[in-house]
Amino acid sequence: MAHPNLDTIDRFCEAYGRHGLVAIRQVMAEEVTWSFPGSHPASGTQAGIDAVIAFFNTMGGIMGESNVEAVKRVTGANDGYVVECQHIRTHRKDGFEVDHPWCVLWHIADGKIVEGRHCARNPQTVDEFFSRRLS
């Protein structure tokens, strides 16, 4: 049986994939924050649903043109958190790639996502990758 917090993440991903803002608001707190490492224009902490969705749109555009291969390694959940660890490998025409593990820590409270945090094995490589894409 899946953990309820995993269901919350799945519902968010489905709603985001459909651009369903009503459904997103059912699983994401208005005061949500999302943090991403680096010093590129999309790094730092975004606050509020609109800012977090804008961040996902930016990242989705970059990763969408990067022919991403993502392999989930570990997913776990408890009453307050979900952690997803993946190995991400890009296949870009320009040859500048990212090939390393990522972890995302989701904080869930009262059935809603209240915080997310990306953690990268090599923040410098990630920073350079996204700096090149966002400049």
C-alpha positions in Angstrom: 0.0 0.0 0.0 1.4 3.4 -1.0 2.0 6.0 1.7 -0.4 8.9 1.6 2.4 11.4 1.1 3.5 9.5 -2.0 0.0 9.9 -3.3 0.2 13.6 -2.6 3.3 13.9 -4.8 1.7 11.8 -7.5 -1.4 14.0 -7.5 0.8 17.1 -7.7 2.8 15.7 -10.7 -0.4 14.7 -12.5 -2.0 18.2 -11.9 1.2 20.0 -12.9 1.4 17.9 -16.1 -2.1 19.0 -17.0 -1.4 22.6 -15.9 -4.3 22.2 -13.6 -4.0 25.0 -11.1 -7.1 24.1 -9.2 -5.8 20.6 -8.6 -2.3 21.9 -7.8 -3.8 24.1 -5.1 -5.5 21.0 -3.6 -2.1 19.4 -2.9 0.2 22.5 -2.5 0.1 25.0 0.3 -0.2 28.6 -0.7 2.9 29.4 1.4 5.0 26.6 -0.2 8.7 27.2 -0.6 11.1 25.5 -3.0 14.9 25.6 -2.9 17.3 24.8 -5.7 21.2 25.0 -5.4 23.5 27.3 -7.2 24.0 30.9 -8.2 22.3 30.9 -11.6 19.1 32.9 -12.2 16.7 30.0 -11.2 18.6 29.1 -8.0 17.6 30.1 -4.4 14.3 29.7 -2.7 11.0 30.4 -4.4 8.0 31.3 -2.2 4.3 30.8 -3.0 2.5 28.6 -5.5 2.9 31.0 -8.4 6.7 31.3 -7.9 7.2 27.6 -7.5 5.2 26.8 -10.6 7.2 29.4 -12.5 10.4 27.7 -11.3 9.1 24.3 -12.4 8.2 25.8 -15.8 11.7 27.2 -16.2 13.4 23.9 -15.2 10.9 21.9 -17.3 11.8 23.9 -20.4 15.5 23.3 -19.9 15.3 19.7 -19.0 12.7 19.1 -21.8 15.3 20.2 -24.4 18.0 18.1 -22.7 16.7 14.6 -23.5 16.8 13.5 -19.9 17.3 10.0 -18.8 16.1 9.7 -15.1 16.5 6.5 -13.1 14.8 6.4 -9.7 17.1 4.9 -7.2 15.2 5.2 -3.8 11.9 6.7 -2.7 10.8 6.8 0.9 8.1 8.4 2.9 7.1 9.1 6.5 4.4 11.2 8.1 6.1 14.5 7.2 8.5 13.9 4.3 9.1 12.2 1.0 12.6 11.7 -0.4 13.3 10.8 -4.0 16.8 9.9 -5.1 17.4 9.7 -8.9 20.3 9.5 -11.3 19.9 12.2 -13.9 21.7 12.1 -17.2 21.2 14.6 -20.0 21.8 14.0 -23.7 22.2 17.5 -25.3 23.2 18.4 -28.8 25.7 21.0 -27.5 27.5 18.2 -25.5 27.4 20.0 -22.1 25.8 17.4 -19.9 24.8 16.7 -16.3 25.3 13.1 -15.2 24.9 12.6 -11.4 22.5 11.8 -8.6 19.8 14.2 -7.4 17.7 14.0 -4.3 14.5 15.9 -3.7 13.1 16.3 -0.2 9.4 17.1 -0.1 7.9 18.3 3.2 4.2 17.4 3.5 1.8 18.8 6.2 -1.9 18.3 6.4 -1.9 16.5 3.0 -0.2 19.5 1.2 3.3 20.1 -0.1 4.7 22.9 2.1 8.4 22.7 1.0 10.7 21.2 -1.5 14.5 21.1 -1.7 16.7 19.8 -4.4 20.1 18.5 -3.4 22.8 17.8 -5.9 26.0 15.7 -5.6 28.0 18.3 -7.5 26.5 21.7 -7.1 29.2 23.4 -9.1 28.4 21.3 -12.2 24.7 21.9 -11.8 25.3 25.6 -11.4 27.4 25.7 -14.6 24.9 23.7 -16.5 21.9 25.9 -15.6 24.0 29.1 -15.9 24.7 28.2 -19.5 21.0 27.5 -20.2 19.7 30.6 -18.4 22.1 33.3 -19.6 
